[in-house]
Amino acid sequence: MKRNLRSLSLVLMTGIFFLLLSGCYVPENFDIKVKVNKDGSYVFSYDGTLVNVFALSEAKKGPLSKGDEAGLEKEAEAMRREPGFKEVKYLGSGRYKVVVEKTGKPGETYYFLSRELRILAIEPQKDGSMQISSIRPQKKEIDELGSIGLKVAGVLTVSVARGVKILRHNAQKVPRFFGLFGAYVWEIKSPDANPVIVLRPAV
């Protein structure tokens, strides 16, 4: 246990950049929205919980020390300095309440949280289209998340301006009345969900 806590302290000292790249953060309860404009520009928003998997795993074995909790609290300060992070509140045991908003230009790639940890990816394609998708973890990773009591659940909503052409998608709900009202919606109830939508801007 002491060795694990020393490892946790080492991870915390390396800062937010290492945590994002190493895939230590996983979304828990969330509401993700992407609004795609006619020219392919977009607004991305995330409102929900992010969980430091390493810290949660240790917390399942017993309460984290005051020092570890203090270190995790400091990570909230580091998150607030990340582009687009509007609100970050540490909830304890490795959990953070987070609000993020990102405005993207036409053709701009965006990864939340990072290229390696694609909770959501917005990527321009060579043919001029753009794809919005997320990475589907392998079964082993899904089982590991379940073993520490982490439940990935939330809603992804993608709305598009009139004139944007949808090439393919696997949304559970779609706009009504010939696409004039509503949005494409995925109700995500497990980490093995695989939402994807490919669209072509109108201009």
Residue pairs with C-beta under 8 A, 6 or more apart in sequence:
1 61
1 62
4 58
4 61
5 58
5 64
5 65
5 68
7 54
8 54
8 55
8 58
8 64
8 68
8 71
9 67
9 68
9 71
11 18
11 19
11 22
11 24
11 54
12 68
12 71
12 72
12 74
12 75
13 71
15 75
15 78
16 75
16 78
16 79
16 82
19 25
19 52
19 75
20 113
20 114
20 116
20 117
21 114
21 116
21 117
22 116
23 53
23 116
23 117
24 52
24 53
24 54
25 50
25 51
25 52
25 53
25 113
25 117
26 50
26 51
26 53
26 119
26 145
26 150
26 152
26 191
27 46
27 48
27 49
27 50
27 51
27 119
27 152
27 154
28 48
28 49
28 50
28 51
28 95
28 150
28 151
28 152
28 153
28 154
29 48
29 49
29 153
29 154
30 46
30 47
30 48
30 49
30 153
30 154
30 155
31 45
31 46
31 47
31 48
31 154
31 155
31 157
32 44
32 45
32 46
32 47
32 48
32 119
32 120
32 154
32 155
32 156
32 157
33 43
33 44
33 45
33 156
33 157
33 158
33 159
34 42
34 43
34 44
34 45
34 120
34 122
34 132
34 156
34 157
34 158
34 159
35 42
35 43
35 158
35 159
35 160
36 42
36 130
36 132
36 158
36 159
36 160
36 161
36 164
36 199
36 201
37 161
37 201
38 161
38 162
38 163
38 164
38 201
38 202
38 203
39 106
39 201
39 202
39 203
40 106
40 107
40 124
40 130
40 201
40 203
41 103
41 104
41 105
41 106
41 108
42 103
42 104
42 122
43 101
43 102
43 103
43 104
44 84
44 100
44 101
44 102
44 103
44 104
44 110
44 112
44 120
44 122
45 99
45 100
45 101
45 102
46 98
46 99
46 100
46 101
46 112
46 119
46 120
47 98
47 99
47 100
48 97
48 98
48 154
49 91
49 95
49 96
49 97
49 98
50 95
50 96
50 98
50 113
51 94
51 95
51 96
51 150
52 72
52 75
52 94
52 95
52 96
53 94
53 145
53 148
53 150
54 94
55 64
55 68
55 72
55 93
55 94
56 93
56 94
56 95
56 148
56 149
56 150
57 148
58 64
58 68
58 94
59 93
59 94
60 148
60 149
64 72
64 93
64 94
69 92
72 90
72 94
73 90
75 90
75 96
76 88
76 89
76 90
76 96
77 88
79 85
79 88
79 96
79 98
80 88
83 102
84 100
84 101
84 102
85 98
85 99
85 100
86 99
86 100
86 101
87 97
87 98
87 99
88 96
88 97
88 98
88 99
89 96
89 97
89 98
90 96
91 97
100 112
102 110
102 112
104 110
104 122
106 201
107 124
108 122
108 124
109 121
109 122
109 123
109 124
110 121
110 122
111 117
111 118
111 120
111 121
111 122
112 118
112 119
112 120
112 121
113 119
117 135
118 133
118 134
118 135
119 134
119 135
120 132
120 133
120 134
120 156
121 131
121 132
121 133
121 134
121 135
122 130
122 131
122 132
123 130
123 131
123 132
123 133
124 130
125 131
125 198
128 200
128 201
129 167
129 198
129 199
129 200
129 201
130 198
130 199
130 200
130 201
131 196
131 197
131 198
132 158
132 195
132 196
132 197
132 198
132 199
133 194
133 195
133 196
133 197
134 156
134 193
134 194
134 195
134 196
136 191
136 192
136 193
136 194
137 145
137 191
137 192
139 192
141 191
142 190
142 191
142 192
145 152
145 191
151 190
152 188
152 190
152 191
152 193
153 188
153 189
153 190
154 188
155 185
155 186
155 187
155 188
156 185
156 186
156 188
156 195
157 183
157 184
157 185
157 186
158 171
158 183
158 184
158 185
158 197
159 182
159 183
159 184
160 166
160 183
160 184
160 199
161 202
162 180
162 202
163 202
163 203
164 199
164 200
164 201
164 202
165 199
165 200
165 202
166 179
166 184
166 197
166 198
166 199
167 198
167 199
167 200
168 196
168 197
168 198
169 184
169 196
169 197
169 198
170 186
170 194
170 195
170 196
170 197
171 184
171 185
171 186
171 195
171 197
172 185
172 186
172 187
173 182
173 183
173 184
173 185
173 187
174 182
174 184
174 185
175 181
175 182
175 183
175 184
176 182
184 197
186 193
186 195
188 195
